[in-house]
């Protein structure tokens, strides 16, 4: 996550000084992951707690009963969870991008190759054909733990799932046993150990919904991204100040007026506060490349959110104000209300979208020219 955060920091700021400051740490982290995180050299990261009072599970779900077999028996360590592989993939891929931008193309190719090899093996080894989904984990004997969980949504966001597996994975995430109407459950309601008011065995985590929504828009599943955004904003309306607790119950919206309350949920919580900015960024299709003075935008707004304006958005040394809106026919458009500093704002669907054709990308470029957004002058401008 440090490497992923560093790549995002560089994408938004373009600061070589900040990148240089943390470069050695980033490299040592990935060295550790390769040399120590994969102790048995099977090509996947595993965790094991050595301290007698340490946390048993060290994936994103850190409760002691979060990783279980079909009968509810806890999986013993060392454990490899699917999202760990996804984030390791993303970190290596982004390290390749950063290394390339620093001018070391040989090392960059090595990082890209390592990431591609991990992706190929993951899609081969972790797929559970019966569920048309990926396994939650591998146990110490390298047997798949086939529980259907939200962890796979992190794999979607990280980009480790290949194109052929993406449609069934998205479909499975939104099946009734996973999508409660308020969000995607941490564990399928069809699992024998499902508990809607547990910490990680059926509850819904807002911060995780934002991660999954990012993945949905990244690969062009816009309608599903709208469904999840709708669920999140309507969930927020249930709470004072729109502050959703760290997790809520997994009760189906079709059966109850509320999702249920996890008894000891923290509220407010900082990473929940990060969920809505990421949702908005994803809906607007914002992709910054501050080192090249670029900002890509591709709004896709649900019907209930017809107009949104971002003020004072900083990309590198530039500051822009962007308005996006939805037309009556469902298409979306944008305009620059103000721009200060050198920045080219270009309309483009997400680079890895499965639904954007070459014609869509060409039409988006033509639309960009019509907006005058390619201008990079240092004075403010208003288009249209």
C-alpha positions as CSV (number, residue, x, y, z in Angstrom):
1,X,0.0,0.0,0.0
2,X,3.0,2.3,0.6
3,X,4.1,1.9,-3.0
4,X,0.5,2.4,-4.3
5,X,0.2,5.5,-2.2
6,X,3.5,6.8,-3.5
7,X,2.5,6.3,-7.1
8,X,-0.8,8.2,-6.5
9,X,1.1,11.0,-4.7
10,X,3.4,11.4,-7.7
11,X,0.5,11.2,-10.2
12,X,-1.3,14.1,-8.4
13,X,1.7,16.3,-7.5
14,X,4.4,15.4,-10.1
15,X,7.0,16.1,-7.4
16,X,10.3,14.5,-8.1
17,X,11.6,15.6,-4.7
18,X,8.9,13.7,-2.9
19,X,9.4,10.6,-5.1
20,X,13.1,10.7,-4.5
21,X,12.6,11.0,-0.7
22,X,10.6,7.8,-0.5
23,X,12.2,5.8,-3.3
24,X,14.6,3.7,-1.2
25,X,11.8,2.8,1.2
26,X,9.5,1.7,-1.7
27,X,12.2,-0.5,-3.2
28,X,13.0,-2.1,0.2
29,X,9.3,-2.8,0.8
30,X,9.1,-4.8,-2.5
31,X,12.4,-6.5,-1.8
32,X,11.0,-7.6,1.6
33,X,7.7,-8.8,0.0
34,X,9.7,-11.0,-2.5
35,X,12.3,-12.3,-0.1
36,X,10.4,-12.6,3.2
37,X,6.7,-12.2,2.4
38,X,6.9,-15.3,0.1
39,X,8.8,-17.5,2.5
40,X,7.9,-20.8,0.8
41,X,8.7,-19.4,-2.7
42,X,5.5,-20.5,-4.3
43,X,5.1,-17.0,-5.9
44,X,2.3,-15.8,-3.6
45,X,2.5,-13.7,-0.5
46,X,1.5,-15.3,2.8
47,X,1.2,-14.0,6.3
48,X,1.9,-15.6,9.7
49,X,1.9,-14.0,13.1
50,X,5.0,-14.8,15.1
51,X,4.2,-12.7,18.2
52,X,2.2,-14.7,20.8
53,X,-0.2,-11.8,21.2
54,X,-0.2,-10.7,17.6
55,X,-3.1,-10.4,15.1
56,X,-3.9,-13.8,13.6
57,X,-5.1,-12.5,10.2
58,X,-3.1,-9.8,8.4
59,X,-5.0,-9.4,5.2
60,X,-7.5,-6.5,4.9
61,X,-9.8,-8.5,7.2
62,X,-7.9,-8.8,10.5
63,X,-10.4,-10.4,12.8
64,X,-9.6,-13.8,14.0
65,X,-12.5,-15.6,12.3
66,X,-12.4,-13.7,9.0
67,X,-10.8,-16.4,7.0
68,X,-12.8,-19.7,7.3
69,X,-13.4,-22.9,5.4
70,X,-17.0,-23.8,4.3
71,X,-17.8,-25.4,7.6
72,X,-16.6,-22.3,9.6
73,X,-13.3,-23.8,10.7
74,X,-10.6,-21.0,10.8
75,X,-7.8,-21.3,8.3
76,X,-4.5,-21.6,9.9
77,X,-1.3,-19.7,9.0
78,X,0.6,-19.2,6.9
79,X,-2.3,-17.9,4.9
80,X,-2.3,-16.3,1.4
81,X,-5.4,-14.2,0.8
82,X,-6.5,-13.1,-2.7
83,X,-6.4,-9.4,-2.1
84,X,-2.8,-9.6,-0.9
85,X,-1.9,-10.9,-4.4
86,X,-3.9,-8.1,-6.0
87,X,-2.1,-5.4,-4.1
88,X,1.3,-7.0,-4.7
89,X,0.5,-7.0,-8.4
90,X,-0.6,-3.4,-8.4
91,X,2.5,-2.4,-6.4
92,X,4.9,-4.1,-8.8
93,X,3.1,-2.7,-11.9
94,X,3.2,0.8,-10.5
95,X,6.8,0.4,-9.5
96,X,7.4,-0.4,-13.1
97,X,5.7,2.9,-14.2
98,X,7.6,5.0,-11.6
99,X,11.0,3.3,-12.6
100,X,10.3,4.0,-16.3
101,X,9.5,7.6,-15.5
102,X,12.8,7.9,-13.7
103,X,14.6,6.7,-16.8
104,X,15.5,3.1,-15.9
105,X,13.7,1.2,-18.6
106,X,15.6,-2.1,-17.9
107,X,14.4,-2.3,-14.3
108,X,11.0,-1.1,-15.3
109,X,10.6,-4.0,-17.7
110,X,11.6,-6.4,-15.0
111,X,8.8,-5.0,-12.7
112,X,6.3,-5.2,-15.5
113,X,7.3,-8.8,-16.3
114,X,7.0,-9.8,-12.6
115,X,3.5,-8.3,-12.4
116,X,2.4,-10.0,-15.6
117,X,3.7,-13.4,-14.4
118,X,1.8,-13.0,-11.1
119,X,-1.4,-12.0,-12.9
120,X,-1.2,-15.0,-15.2
121,X,-0.6,-17.5,-12.4
122,X,-3.3,-15.9,-10.1
123,X,-5.9,-16.3,-12.8
124,X,-4.9,-19.9,-13.4
125,X,-4.5,-21.0,-9.7
126,X,-7.1,-19.1,-7.8
127,X,-10.2,-19.5,-10.1
128,X,-13.1,-21.5,-8.7
129,X,-15.1,-22.6,-11.7
130,X,-18.1,-23.8,-9.7
131,X,-18.6,-20.3,-8.3
132,X,-17.3,-18.4,-11.4
133,X,-15.3,-16.5,-8.8
134,X,-11.9,-16.4,-7.2
135,X,-11.0,-18.1,-3.9
136,X,-10.7,-16.2,-0.7
137,X,-7.4,-17.8,0.2
138,X,-4.8,-20.6,0.0
139,X,-4.2,-22.5,3.2
140,X,-0.8,-23.9,4.3
141,X,-1.3,-27.0,2.1
142,X,-2.0,-24.7,-0.9
143,X,-5.7,-25.8,-1.0
144,X,-8.1,-23.1,-2.1
145,X,-10.5,-21.7,0.5
146,X,-13.5,-21.2,-1.7
147,X,-15.6,-18.9,0.4
148,X,-17.3,-16.2,-1.7
149,X,-16.2,-12.9,-0.2
150,X,-15.8,-9.2,-0.9
151,X,-12.0,-9.6,-0.9
152,X,-12.2,-10.4,-4.6
153,X,-13.5,-6.8,-5.1
154,X,-10.1,-5.6,-4.1
155,X,-8.6,-7.8,-6.8
156,X,-10.9,-6.1,-9.2
157,X,-9.7,-2.7,-8.2
158,X,-6.1,-3.8,-8.2
159,X,-6.3,-5.0,-11.8
160,X,-5.0,-8.6,-11.3
161,X,-8.2,-10.2,-12.8
162,X,-7.9,-10.8,-16.5
163,X,-10.5,-9.6,-19.0
164,X,-12.2,-13.0,-19.4
165,X,-12.9,-13.4,-15.7
166,X,-14.1,-9.8,-15.1
167,X,-17.8,-10.2,-16.2
168,X,-18.5,-13.3,-14.1
169,X,-16.7,-11.8,-11.1
170,X,-18.8,-8.5,-11.3
171,X,-22.0,-10.5,-11.7
172,X,-21.1,-12.7,-8.7
173,X,-20.4,-9.6,-6.5
174,X,-23.9,-8.3,-7.3
175,X,-25.8,-11.6,-6.8
176,X,-28.4,-11.4,-4.0
177,X,-26.2,-13.3,-1.5
178,X,-23.5,-10.7,-1.9
179,X,-25.2,-7.4,-2.6
180,X,-27.5,-6.5,0.2
181,X,-28.9,-3.3,-1.4
182,X,-26.8,-1.2,1.0
183,X,-23.5,-2.6,-0.3
184,X,-21.5,-5.8,-1.0
185,X,-21.3,-8.1,2.0
186,X,-17.9,-9.3,3.3
187,X,-19.2,-12.9,3.2
188,X,-21.9,-14.5,1.1
189,X,-25.2,-14.9,3.0
190,X,-25.2,-18.4,1.6
191,X,-22.2,-19.4,3.6
192,X,-22.7,-21.6,6.7
193,X,-20.8,-19.1,8.9
194,X,-22.6,-16.0,7.6
195,X,-23.6,-13.5,10.3
196,X,-25.0,-10.1,9.2
197,X,-23.8,-8.5,12.4
198,X,-20.3,-9.9,12.5
199,X,-17.2,-7.9,11.9
200,X,-16.1,-9.6,8.7
201,X,-18.5,-12.4,8.1
202,X,-21.4,-10.7,6.4
203,X,-21.2,-7.0,7.4
204,X,-20.9,-4.2,4.8
205,X,-17.8,-1.8,4.9
206,X,-18.2,1.6,3.3
207,X,-14.5,2.0,2.6
208,X,-14.5,-1.3,0.8
209,X,-17.5,-0.3,-1.4
210,X,-15.4,2.7,-2.6
211,X,-12.5,0.4,-3.6
212,X,-14.9,-1.9,-5.5
213,X,-16.6,1.0,-7.2
214,X,-13.2,2.3,-8.4
215,X,-12.6,-1.1,-10.0
216,X,-16.0,-1.1,-11.6
217,X,-15.4,2.2,-13.3
218,X,-11.8,1.2,-14.2
219,X,-13.0,-1.6,-16.3
220,X,-16.1,0.0,-17.7
221,X,-18.9,-1.5,-15.5
222,X,-20.5,1.9,-15.2
223,X,-24.1,0.7,-14.5
224,X,-22.9,-1.4,-11.5
225,X,-20.8,1.5,-10.3
226,X,-24.0,3.6,-10.3
227,X,-25.8,0.9,-8.3
228,X,-23.0,0.9,-5.7
229,X,-22.8,4.7,-5.5
230,X,-26.6,4.9,-5.1
231,X,-26.4,2.4,-2.2
232,X,-23.7,4.3,-0.5
233,X,-25.3,7.7,-0.7
234,X,-28.6,6.4,0.4
235,X,-26.9,4.5,3.3
236,X,-25.3,7.8,4.4
237,X,-28.7,9.4,4.7
238,X,-29.6,7.1,7.5
239,X,-27.0,8.6,9.8
240,X,-26.5,12.0,11.6
241,X,-24.2,14.2,9.6
242,X,-24.2,11.4,6.9
243,X,-21.4,9.7,8.8
244,X,-21.7,6.0,8.1
245,X,-20.1,3.9,10.9
246,X,-17.0,1.8,10.0
247,X,-19.3,-1.1,9.1
248,X,-23.0,-1.8,9.1
249,X,-25.0,-5.0,9.1
250,X,-25.6,-7.2,6.1
251,X,-29.4,-7.5,6.3
252,X,-31.0,-7.2,2.9
253,X,-32.6,-3.9,2.0
254,X,-35.5,-5.7,0.5
255,X,-36.3,-7.2,3.9
256,X,-35.5,-4.5,6.4
257,X,-35.6,-0.7,6.6
258,X,-32.0,-0.5,7.8
259,X,-29.0,-2.8,7.4
260,X,-28.6,-3.4,11.1
261,X,-25.8,-2.1,13.4
262,X,-22.6,-3.7,14.2
263,X,-22.5,-3.3,18.0
264,X,-19.1,-1.7,18.5
265,X,-18.6,0.2,15.2
266,X,-16.4,3.3,15.3
267,X,-18.0,6.4,14.1
268,X,-16.7,8.7,12.7
269,X,-13.8,6.9,11.2
270,X,-11.1,8.4,8.9
271,X,-11.0,5.8,6.2
272,X,-14.7,5.9,5.9
273,X,-14.3,9.6,5.3
274,X,-12.0,8.8,2.4
275,X,-14.7,6.6,0.7
276,X,-16.8,9.4,-0.7
277,X,-14.0,11.4,-2.3
278,X,-12.9,8.2,-4.0
279,X,-16.4,7.5,-5.2
280,X,-16.7,11.0,-6.7
281,X,-13.3,10.7,-8.3
282,X,-14.3,7.3,-9.8
283,X,-17.7,8.6,-11.1
284,X,-16.0,11.6,-12.7
285,X,-13.3,9.4,-14.2
286,X,-10.4,11.6,-12.9
287,X,-7.0,10.3,-13.8
288,X,-4.1,12.8,-13.0
289,X,-0.7,12.7,-14.7
290,X,0.8,15.8,-13.1
291,X,4.4,15.0,-14.3
292,X,3.1,15.6,-17.8
293,X,0.6,18.4,-16.9
294,X,-2.4,16.2,-17.8
295,X,-5.7,15.4,-16.3
296,X,-8.0,12.8,-17.9
297,X,-11.7,13.1,-17.2
298,X,-14.7,10.9,-18.2
299,X,-17.9,11.6,-16.1
300,X,-20.5,8.9,-15.7
301,X,-23.2,10.1,-13.4
302,X,-26.2,8.2,-12.0
303,X,-29.7,9.7,-12.7
304,X,-30.0,11.1,-9.1
305,X,-26.8,13.0,-9.4
306,X,-27.4,15.2,-12.5
307,X,-24.8,17.9,-11.8
308,X,-21.6,18.2,-9.8
309,X,-18.9,20.8,-9.6
310,X,-15.4,20.3,-8.2
311,X,-13.7,23.5,-7.1
312,X,-10.1,24.1,-6.5
313,X,-8.9,20.7,-7.8
314,X,-5.1,20.7,-7.7
315,X,-3.0,18.7,-10.2
316,X,0.7,19.5,-9.9
317,X,1.0,23.3,-9.8
318,X,-2.3,23.9,-11.6
319,X,-5.7,24.4,-10.0
320,X,-9.0,23.8,-11.9
321,X,-12.7,24.0,-11.3
322,X,-14.7,21.4,-13.3
323,X,-18.4,21.0,-13.7
324,X,-19.8,17.7,-14.9
325,X,-23.5,17.0,-15.7
326,X,-25.8,14.3,-17.0
327,X,-28.0,14.9,-20.1
328,X,-31.6,13.7,-20.4
329,X,-30.4,10.8,-22.6
330,X,-28.0,9.6,-19.9
331,X,-24.8,10.8,-21.6
332,X,-22.5,13.0,-19.5
333,X,-20.4,16.1,-20.3
334,X,-18.1,18.5,-18.6
335,X,-16.7,22.0,-18.8
336,X,-13.8,23.9,-17.2
337,X,-15.1,26.8,-15.2
338,X,-11.7,28.0,-14.2
339,X,-8.1,26.9,-14.8
340,X,-4.9,28.4,-13.3
341,X,-1.6,26.9,-14.2
342,X,-0.3,24.6,-16.9
343,X,-2.7,21.7,-17.4
344,X,-4.3,19.9,-20.3
345,X,-7.7,18.4,-19.5
346,X,-8.5,15.6,-21.8
347,X,-11.6,13.5,-22.1
348,X,-10.9,9.8,-22.3
349,X,-12.6,6.7,-20.9
350,X,-10.6,4.8,-18.4
351,X,-7.6,3.2,-20.2
352,X,-8.5,-0.4,-19.3
353,X,-12.3,-0.1,-19.9
354,X,-13.7,-3.2,-21.6
355,X,-16.6,-1.3,-23.0
356,X,-14.9,1.7,-24.6
357,X,-14.2,1.3,-28.3
358,X,-11.6,3.0,-30.5
359,X,-14.4,5.2,-31.8
360,X,-15.4,6.1,-28.3
361,X,-11.9,7.2,-27.6
362,X,-11.6,9.2,-30.8
363,X,-15.0,10.9,-30.2
364,X,-13.8,11.8,-26.6
365,X,-10.7,13.5,-28.0
366,X,-12.8,15.4,-30.5
367,X,-15.1,16.4,-27.6
368,X,-12.0,17.6,-25.7
369,X,-11.0,19.9,-28.5
370,X,-14.5,21.3,-28.6
371,X,-14.2,22.2,-24.9
372,X,-10.9,24.1,-25.4
373,X,-9.6,22.0,-22.5
374,X,-6.4,21.1,-24.2
375,X,-5.1,24.7,-23.7
376,X,-2.3,24.7,-21.2
377,X,-1.8,28.4,-20.6
378,X,-1.3,29.7,-17.1
379,X,-4.2,32.0,-17.1
380,X,-7.7,31.2,-16.0
381,X,-10.3,30.2,-18.6
382,X,-14.0,29.4,-18.8
383,X,-15.2,27.2,-21.6
384,X,-18.5,27.5,-23.3
